Amino acid sequence: MKKIIIIRHAESEGNYRHIIQGGEEDYGLTEQGNKLCKQRAEEMETQLESCTHIMCSPTKRAYQTAELIKKTTNLPCIIKQIDLLKEVDAGILSGHTHQEAKVFFPKEYKVWIERKDLNEIKNAEKGSQLQARVLAFLVQYFQNEEYDDLIVSHAGFIRSFINTIQAVSRENQINIPNCEYFIMNDVWKKINYKIIKENSKGLILYVRTIDAQYIIKRYNRLLDDFELELDKIQNRVQAVQNNIPEVYFSGNVETATGHKYGVRVYSYLEGNHKYGELGQKKIIDLIKNIENLSREYNKYNITKSYDEHNLFFKFENTKYNYTNNKLKNLREMILKEPRYSYLKKQKVQILTLYDLHRDNILFYENDIMFIDMGSIIWAPTVFQIAVVVVETFMLYSVKEGLVCLNYYLETEKCSLEDIKLCMLIRVFMGISFFENNKINGKEKYLEMYWYAYNFIANN
């Protein structure tokens, strides 16, 4: 069975007083709300006989509704409060009565009562952000053949939830009074999606709704504080650069069963990959785009120190194939190199764009875009140069890798020895990654990395 029953909470004190509650205002249920909720639960009892999980928004009104339904129907399952299910943030309208909002914010109030995307309301959750939150919630049901869950949420979330599942515009009007419920079967059936990648690290989906296109990344691990902070920086950079995706949602998700994983939902960028030689003009354009992006990222301070995202910590703790003597010797050679200790002791490190291979770069007319900013580490400035030389160019054309290297040697104050050492570090980490993960096409990438290694080591 693939079934979800989603219900709006019962009447709250905020509803009774005509207050726009949004996601922040928190009120419990009224006496009338309790009464109607109990009646509705009795009506739903047959539908809920096989229910295995109850999930609700963390607000009082949603939790009290879930609790009353559970008690009335004698459901044995526990209630799980899920942040993803909270109401849409109404921005500057939150906390105001409808009459106050109509007087003080007439333009914004018109958007609110027409149930449109809240993009024009200051500090409100945008339409794409809300739909991304819906998709982040729905990821737990992707490829899931068995579920029968009760969800208690809010009108704004439920409206976007239903419209997304039904493949209609997210601004499609649905009247959702208190305690109104909907039965949804096979929630992914009508959603237009494509699996981009699925491996031991997680899942990447392309989703196209009526209103927007998204990239969803589900990780088989939790996102840490450094990564979540970087996602906030990414949106600040995106507002200036406009050649990287906007992060609509980023966070760790807990399902009703207690399973936890990280999810990111991005805007989709149009463009094509180019793998072979690019030509002199495109080389310089690409290098300058990366320089601009790096400069913007490094305008912002990360509030904490995260050792596990430091280049030298990652290198020294990288899992590698001990039986591969060539790789083992490369690691030992790097560690014994005197310049390695020198670079490791440098106090000045920058946020370094780590994963700049061509799979993560799109070309669209005269624009160059970068579609995966999830791999950023602390490293000396020279390592950013090495990443660009190896990842962006040398893997695809040694000749253009040398053009890139000469550009940096002419424009940056850095030594060839330091760049070469950092290039070998990046090659080692690239080879180790592909040897330790089940990834389609890994043989091709291993061949490219080993070819780059042989060239660097012998020149």
C-alpha positions as CSV (number, residue, x, y, z in Angstrom):
1,M,0.0,0.0,0.0
2,K,1.2,3.5,-0.8
3,K,-1.1,5.9,1.0
4,I,-0.8,9.2,2.8
5,I,-3.7,10.9,4.7
6,I,-2.8,14.6,5.2
7,I,-5.0,16.8,7.4
8,R,-5.0,20.4,8.4
9,H,-4.9,21.0,12.1
10,A,-8.1,21.8,14.0
11,E,-9.1,25.4,14.8
12,S,-6.5,27.2,17.0
13,E,-6.8,30.2,19.2
14,G,-5.0,32.1,16.4
15,N,-7.6,31.0,13.8
16,Y,-10.4,32.0,16.2
17,R,-8.8,35.5,16.6
18,H,-8.2,35.8,12.9
19,I,-4.4,36.0,13.3
20,I,-2.1,35.2,10.5
21,Q,0.0,32.6,12.2
22,G,2.5,31.5,9.6
23,G,5.3,29.3,10.7
24,E,6.3,31.2,13.8
25,E,3.1,32.1,15.8
26,D,2.1,29.2,18.0
27,Y,-1.3,28.7,19.5
28,G,-3.1,25.7,20.9
29,L,-6.6,24.4,19.9
30,T,-9.9,26.0,20.9
31,E,-12.7,24.1,22.5
32,Q,-14.5,24.1,19.2
33,G,-11.3,22.9,17.5
34,N,-11.0,19.9,19.9
35,K,-14.7,19.0,19.3
36,L,-14.4,19.1,15.5
37,C,-11.1,17.2,15.5
38,K,-12.7,14.4,17.5
39,Q,-15.6,14.2,15.1
40,R,-13.3,14.2,12.1
41,A,-11.1,11.5,13.7
42,E,-14.2,9.3,14.2
43,E,-15.1,9.8,10.5
44,M,-11.5,8.8,9.5
45,E,-11.3,5.7,11.7
46,T,-11.7,3.2,9.0
47,Q,-9.2,4.9,6.7
48,L,-6.7,4.9,9.6
49,E,-7.0,1.3,10.5
50,S,-3.7,0.3,8.8
51,C,-1.9,3.6,9.6
52,T,1.7,2.9,10.6
53,H,3.1,6.3,11.3
54,I,1.8,9.7,12.5
55,M,3.9,12.8,11.5
56,C,3.0,16.4,12.4
57,S,4.3,19.9,12.3
58,P,6.1,20.9,15.6
59,T,3.5,23.6,16.3
60,K,1.1,23.2,19.2
61,R,-2.0,23.3,17.0
62,A,-0.7,20.5,14.8
63,Y,0.6,18.3,17.6
64,Q,-2.6,18.6,19.7
65,T,-4.6,17.7,16.5
66,A,-2.4,14.6,16.0
67,E,-2.6,13.6,19.7
68,L,-6.4,13.9,19.6
69,I,-6.7,11.8,16.4
70,K,-4.4,9.2,17.9
71,K,-6.4,9.0,21.1
72,T,-9.8,8.9,19.4
73,T,-8.9,6.2,17.0
74,N,-6.6,4.2,19.4
75,L,-3.8,4.3,16.9
76,P,-0.8,2.4,18.4
77,C,1.9,4.4,16.5
78,I,3.9,7.2,18.1
79,I,3.7,10.9,16.9
80,K,6.8,12.2,15.3
81,Q,7.2,16.0,15.0
82,I,8.8,17.0,11.7
83,D,10.1,20.5,11.0
84,L,9.5,20.1,7.3
85,L,5.7,20.1,7.9
86,K,5.6,23.5,9.5
87,E,3.4,26.3,8.0
88,V,4.7,28.6,5.3
89,D,6.5,31.6,6.8
90,A,4.2,34.7,6.2
91,G,7.0,37.2,6.7
92,I,5.9,40.6,7.8
93,L,2.3,39.5,8.0
94,S,3.0,37.0,10.8
95,G,1.3,37.8,14.1
96,H,-1.0,40.4,12.6
97,T,-4.8,40.0,12.4
98,H,-6.3,39.9,9.0
99,Q,-7.7,43.4,9.6
100,E,-4.3,44.8,10.6
101,A,-2.6,43.2,7.7
102,K,-5.2,44.6,5.3
103,V,-4.6,48.1,6.6
104,F,-0.9,48.1,7.1
105,F,0.2,45.8,4.3
106,P,-2.5,46.0,1.6
107,K,-0.4,44.8,-1.3
108,E,1.1,41.9,0.7
109,Y,-2.2,41.0,2.2
110,K,-3.8,40.7,-1.2
111,V,-1.1,38.1,-2.1
112,W,-1.8,36.2,1.1
113,I,-5.6,35.9,0.7
114,E,-5.3,35.0,-3.0
115,R,-3.1,32.1,-1.9
116,K,-0.3,32.9,-4.3
117,D,3.5,32.4,-3.9
118,L,4.6,34.8,-1.2
119,N,7.6,36.1,-3.1
120,E,6.4,39.7,-2.9
121,I,6.0,39.6,0.9
122,K,9.1,40.7,2.8
123,N,10.8,37.9,4.8
124,A,8.2,35.4,3.7
125,E,9.0,31.9,2.4
126,K,9.1,32.0,-1.4
127,G,7.1,29.6,-3.5
128,S,10.1,27.7,-4.7
129,Q,11.4,27.4,-1.2
130,L,8.1,26.0,0.1
131,Q,7.9,23.5,-2.8
132,A,11.5,22.5,-2.2
133,R,10.5,21.8,1.4
134,V,7.6,19.6,0.2
135,L,10.0,17.7,-2.1
136,A,12.5,17.3,0.7
137,F,9.8,15.7,2.7
138,L,8.6,13.5,-0.2
139,V,12.1,12.1,-0.8
140,Q,11.5,9.5,2.0
141,Y,8.8,8.0,-0.1
142,F,10.8,7.8,-3.3
143,Q,11.2,4.1,-4.4
144,N,9.3,3.2,-1.2
145,E,6.8,0.4,-2.0
146,E,5.0,0.4,1.3
147,Y,3.7,3.3,3.4
148,D,0.5,4.2,5.1
149,D,1.0,7.5,7.1
150,L,-1.0,10.2,8.7
151,I,0.3,13.8,8.3
152,V,-0.9,16.8,10.3
153,S,0.2,20.1,8.8
154,H,-1.0,23.5,7.8
155,A,-3.0,25.0,4.9
156,G,-0.1,26.6,3.0
157,F,2.1,23.4,3.2
158,I,-0.8,21.1,2.3
159,R,-1.7,23.2,-0.7
160,S,1.8,23.0,-2.1
161,F,2.0,19.3,-1.1
162,I,-1.2,18.4,-3.0
163,N,-0.4,20.6,-6.1
164,T,3.1,19.1,-6.3
165,I,1.9,15.5,-6.1
166,Q,-1.0,16.2,-8.6
167,A,1.5,17.9,-11.0
168,V,-0.5,21.2,-11.2
169,S,0.6,24.8,-10.5
170,R,1.6,25.3,-6.9
171,E,-0.7,28.4,-7.0
172,N,-3.7,26.2,-7.9
173,Q,-6.5,27.2,-5.5
174,I,-7.6,24.6,-2.9
175,N,-9.9,25.5,-0.1
176,I,-8.5,23.8,3.1
177,P,-10.6,24.6,6.2
178,N,-9.5,23.3,9.6
179,C,-9.6,19.5,9.9
180,E,-10.0,19.1,6.2
181,Y,-8.2,15.9,5.0
182,F,-7.1,14.4,1.8
183,I,-6.1,10.9,0.8
184,M,-3.1,10.7,-1.5
185,N,-2.0,7.4,-3.1
186,D,1.4,6.7,-4.6
187,V,2.7,10.2,-4.1
188,W,5.5,10.0,-6.8
189,K,3.3,8.6,-9.5
190,K,2.6,12.0,-11.3
191,I,5.8,13.8,-10.4
192,N,8.1,14.3,-13.4
193,Y,11.5,13.1,-12.3
194,K,14.7,11.6,-13.6
195,I,17.4,9.8,-11.6
196,I,20.7,11.6,-12.3
197,K,22.9,9.5,-10.1
198,E,22.4,6.8,-7.4
199,N,25.3,5.2,-5.6
200,S,26.7,4.4,-2.1
201,K,26.9,8.1,-1.3
202,G,23.3,8.9,-2.0
203,L,20.8,9.9,-4.7
204,I,20.5,12.8,-7.1
205,L,17.2,13.6,-8.7
206,Y,16.0,16.0,-11.4
207,V,12.4,17.1,-10.7
208,R,10.3,19.3,-13.0
209,T,7.1,20.7,-11.7
210,I,4.7,23.0,-13.5
211,D,6.4,26.0,-11.9
212,A,10.1,25.1,-11.6
213,Q,12.9,22.7,-12.1
214,Y,14.9,21.3,-9.2
215,I,17.9,19.2,-8.4
216,I,17.4,17.1,-5.2
217,K,20.4,15.5,-3.4
218,R,19.7,13.0,-0.7
219,Y,22.9,11.9,1.2
220,N,23.4,8.7,3.0
221,R,24.7,10.7,5.9
222,L,24.0,13.9,7.8
223,L,25.1,17.3,6.7
224,D,27.4,18.9,9.2
225,D,27.4,22.5,10.5
226,F,30.1,23.5,8.1
227,E,28.1,22.3,5.1
228,L,24.9,24.0,6.3
229,E,26.8,27.2,6.9
230,L,28.3,27.0,3.4
231,D,24.8,26.6,1.9
232,K,23.9,30.0,3.4
233,I,27.0,31.5,2.0
234,Q,26.2,29.9,-1.4
235,N,22.9,31.9,-1.5
236,R,24.7,35.1,-0.7
237,V,27.2,34.5,-3.5
238,Q,24.4,33.4,-5.9
239,A,22.7,36.7,-5.4
240,V,25.8,38.4,-6.8
241,Q,27.3,35.8,-9.2
242,N,24.1,34.2,-10.5
243,N,26.1,31.4,-12.1
244,I,25.6,28.9,-9.3
245,P,22.4,27.3,-8.1
246,E,20.2,28.8,-5.4
247,V,19.8,26.5,-2.4
248,Y,16.1,26.3,-1.8
249,F,16.4,23.8,1.1
250,S,19.2,22.4,3.0
251,G,19.0,20.4,6.2
252,N,18.9,17.0,7.9
253,V,15.6,15.1,7.6
254,E,14.2,12.7,10.1
255,T,11.5,10.3,9.0
256,A,8.8,8.7,11.1
257,T,10.9,5.6,11.5
258,G,13.7,7.7,13.0
259,H,16.0,7.4,9.9
260,K,18.1,10.5,9.4
261,Y,19.9,11.9,6.3
262,G,20.9,15.1,4.7
263,V,18.9,16.7,1.9
264,R,19.6,19.6,-0.4
265,V,17.2,21.0,-3.0
266,Y,18.7,23.4,-5.6
267,S,17.5,25.5,-8.5
268,Y,18.2,23.9,-11.9
269,L,20.6,25.5,-14.3
270,E,20.4,25.1,-18.1
271,G,23.5,24.3,-20.1
272,N,25.8,21.7,-21.6
273,H,28.9,20.0,-20.6
274,K,32.0,20.3,-22.7
275,Y,34.7,17.7,-22.3
276,G,37.7,18.0,-24.7
277,E,39.7,21.1,-25.5
278,L,38.0,24.5,-25.0
279,G,40.3,27.0,-26.8
280,Q,42.3,29.9,-25.5
281,K,39.4,32.3,-24.9
282,K,37.2,29.8,-23.1
283,I,40.2,28.8,-20.9
284,I,40.7,32.3,-19.7
285,D,36.9,32.9,-19.3
286,L,36.6,29.8,-17.2
287,I,39.6,30.6,-15.0
288,K,38.3,34.1,-14.4
289,N,34.9,32.8,-13.6
290,I,36.4,30.5,-11.0
291,E,38.6,33.4,-9.6
292,N,35.5,35.6,-9.2
293,L,33.6,32.8,-7.5
294,S,36.4,32.1,-5.1
295,R,36.7,35.8,-4.3
296,E,33.0,36.1,-3.5
297,Y,33.1,33.0,-1.3
298,N,36.0,34.3,0.7
299,K,34.2,37.6,1.5
300,Y,32.3,35.6,4.2
301,N,33.6,34.2,7.4
302,I,32.9,30.7,8.6
303,T,32.1,31.2,12.3
304,K,33.8,28.0,13.5
305,S,36.9,25.9,12.7
306,Y,36.1,22.5,11.2
307,D,39.3,20.3,11.1
308,E,37.6,17.6,9.1
309,H,37.1,20.1,6.2
310,N,40.8,21.1,6.1
311,L,42.8,19.9,3.2
312,F,45.6,18.3,5.2
313,F,43.2,16.5,7.5
314,K,41.2,15.2,4.6
315,F,44.4,14.1,2.7
316,E,46.0,12.4,5.7
317,N,42.7,10.6,6.5
318,T,41.7,9.7,3.0
319,K,41.0,6.0,2.7
320,Y,43.0,4.4,0.0
321,N,43.9,1.0,-1.4
322,Y,46.9,-0.1,0.6
323,T,47.6,-2.9,-1.9
324,N,48.1,-0.4,-4.7
325,N,51.8,0.2,-4.3
326,K,51.9,3.1,-6.8
327,L,49.2,4.9,-4.9
328,K,50.8,4.1,-1.5
329,N,54.2,5.4,-2.8
330,L,52.6,8.6,-4.0
331,R,51.1,9.2,-0.6
332,E,54.4,8.5,1.2
333,M,56.3,10.8,-1.2
334,I,53.9,13.7,-0.6
335,L,54.1,13.3,3.2
336,K,57.9,13.3,3.1
337,E,58.1,16.3,0.8
338,P,59.5,19.3,2.9
339,R,57.1,21.7,1.1
340,Y,54.2,19.7,2.5
341,S,55.1,20.6,6.0
342,Y,55.6,24.2,5.0
343,L,52.2,24.5,3.4
344,K,50.5,22.7,6.3
345,K,51.9,25.3,8.7
346,Q,50.6,28.3,6.7
347,K,48.1,30.3,8.7
348,V,46.4,31.8,5.7
349,Q,43.9,29.4,4.2
350,I,40.9,30.1,2.0
351,L,37.6,28.4,1.2
352,T,38.7,26.4,-1.8
353,L,36.4,25.2,-4.6
354,Y,37.4,21.5,-4.5
355,D,35.3,19.7,-7.1
356,L,35.7,21.6,-10.4
357,H,35.7,18.8,-12.9
358,R,33.7,19.3,-16.1
359,D,30.7,17.2,-14.9
360,N,30.1,20.2,-12.5
361,I,30.5,22.9,-15.1
362,L,27.9,24.0,-17.7
363,F,28.3,26.2,-20.7
364,Y,25.2,28.1,-21.9
365,E,25.7,30.6,-24.8
366,N,28.3,33.0,-23.3
367,D,27.7,32.0,-19.7
368,I,29.7,29.5,-17.6
369,M,27.9,27.9,-14.6
370,F,28.9,25.7,-11.7
371,I,26.3,23.3,-10.6
372,D,27.8,21.6,-7.5
373,M,29.2,23.8,-4.8
374,G,28.9,21.2,-2.1
375,S,32.6,20.3,-2.0
376,I,34.5,23.2,-0.5
377,I,37.4,22.9,1.9
378,W,39.9,25.0,3.8
379,A,43.3,25.0,2.0
380,P,46.2,27.2,1.1
381,T,45.6,29.6,-1.9
382,V,47.9,27.5,-4.1
383,F,45.7,24.5,-3.7
384,Q,42.9,26.3,-5.5
385,I,45.2,26.8,-8.4
386,A,46.2,23.2,-8.4
387,V,42.5,22.1,-8.4
388,V,41.8,24.2,-11.4
389,V,44.8,23.0,-13.4
390,V,44.2,19.3,-12.7
391,E,40.4,19.0,-12.3
392,T,39.2,21.6,-14.8
393,F,41.8,21.2,-17.6
394,M,44.4,18.5,-17.3
395,L,42.0,15.6,-16.9
396,Y,40.6,16.5,-20.3
397,S,43.6,18.0,-22.1
398,V,47.2,18.1,-20.8
399,K,47.9,20.9,-23.3
400,E,45.2,23.1,-21.9
401,G,46.2,22.1,-18.4
402,L,49.6,23.6,-19.2
403,V,48.1,26.8,-20.6
404,C,46.2,27.2,-17.3
405,L,49.3,26.5,-15.3
406,N,51.3,29.1,-17.3
407,Y,48.5,31.6,-16.8
408,Y,48.7,31.2,-13.0
409,L,52.5,31.3,-13.0
410,E,52.4,34.6,-14.9
411,T,49.6,36.2,-12.8
412,E,50.0,34.8,-9.3
413,K,52.9,34.9,-6.8
414,C,53.3,31.2,-6.3
415,S,56.0,28.6,-6.9
416,L,55.8,25.9,-9.4
417,E,57.0,23.4,-6.8
418,D,54.1,24.2,-4.5
419,I,51.5,24.0,-7.4
420,K,53.0,20.6,-8.5
421,L,52.8,19.2,-4.9
422,C,49.2,20.3,-4.6
423,M,48.4,18.9,-8.0
424,L,49.7,15.5,-6.8
425,I,47.6,15.8,-3.6
426,R,44.5,16.4,-5.7
427,V,45.3,13.5,-8.0
428,F,45.8,11.2,-5.0
429,M,42.5,12.2,-3.5
430,G,40.7,11.8,-6.8
431,I,42.1,8.3,-7.4
432,S,41.3,7.2,-3.8
433,F,37.7,8.5,-4.2
434,F,37.0,6.5,-7.3
435,E,38.8,3.4,-6.0
436,N,36.7,3.4,-2.8
437,N,33.3,4.1,-4.3
438,K,30.9,2.2,-6.5
439,I,30.4,4.8,-9.3
440,N,29.4,4.3,-12.9
441,G,32.2,5.1,-15.2
442,K,34.9,5.0,-12.5
443,E,37.3,3.3,-14.8
444,K,37.3,6.3,-17.1
445,Y,38.0,8.7,-14.3
446,L,40.8,6.5,-12.9
447,E,42.4,6.4,-16.2
448,M,42.3,10.2,-16.5
449,Y,43.7,10.7,-13.0
450,W,46.5,8.2,-13.6
451,Y,47.4,9.8,-16.9
452,A,47.5,13.2,-15.2
453,Y,49.7,11.7,-12.4
454,N,52.2,10.3,-14.9
455,F,52.5,13.6,-16.6
456,I,52.9,15.6,-13.4
457,A,55.4,13.2,-11.9
458,N,57.6,13.0,-15.0
459,N,57.7,16.7,-15.9
